[in-house]
């Protein structure tokens, strides 16, 4: 099944600053390669110039994959928003 990242409030993480910001906020991210989602949303736990490691221990090449934050709709779908 091919998926496409949603567009509302989604940020693509390209720079070290963007990755560091998402990592410090423990924000779950989606990992895509050629429009196909590779893993469920998980926070980034480590990165360097070549790779990004997510919470389940999987590593991805930064040059071959796209890292995006979740949209508001996806956060609700995955039950990642705080309940009031």
N, C-alpha and C positions, 0 to 999 in steps of 0.2 A: 504494500500500500504506500503510495507516494503522498507525502504531506507537504504543505507549503507554510512557512511561518506566517502568523497573523500580523496584521499591520498596525493595529491600535496599541499604542504605548509600548511597542516592541523596540528594543535597542539591540543592534548588532554589536557585539564586543570585538573590537579590532585592536585597540591599543592596549598597552600594559596598564595604563591608568584606568581604562574602562573595566578591564578584567580585575584589577586590584580593588576597585570600588564594589563590583558585584561580589567578589570573594569576601571582603570585609563585612558586607551586609548579609552574607550567607544567602544570597538571592538564588533561587533555583534557576537554572538555565537549560535551554534545549540545545541539543547538538544535532546539526544537520550536515549531511554530505550529499550533494546533488539533489536537494529538495527532499531527501529521505531522512526522517528522524531516526537517530541511532540509539538513543537511550531515553528513559523517562526523565522528567525534570529533576535535576539534582544540583546542589551547589558545587562550586569549584573549590578544591582544597589546595591545589598547588599549580604553578605554571612556571615556565621559563621561555626563552626565545623560540623554542621549537615545539613544545608540547603543552597541553593543558590536562590536568588530572582532575576528575570529578569524584564525588563522595564515595562511589562504589569501587574506586580504585582503577577505573578504566582510564587509559591515557589516549589522547587524540592529538594528531599533528595539527598545529595551528594553520599550516599552509593548505591543508586538504579539507578542512571542516569549517563550518560556520557556527558560531556560538551566539545565541540570542536570548534575551530575557523573555519572560512570559508576558503575554498581554493580560489585561484585566479579566477578559473572558476565560482565558486558559487558567488563571489563578483560581477562579471560581470552579471551573470544571475539575481541577485537581485538588480542590478543597484546601488551597494554600492561603486563603484570606482569613483573617481573624473573625471569629463569630461574635456578634454583638448580643 
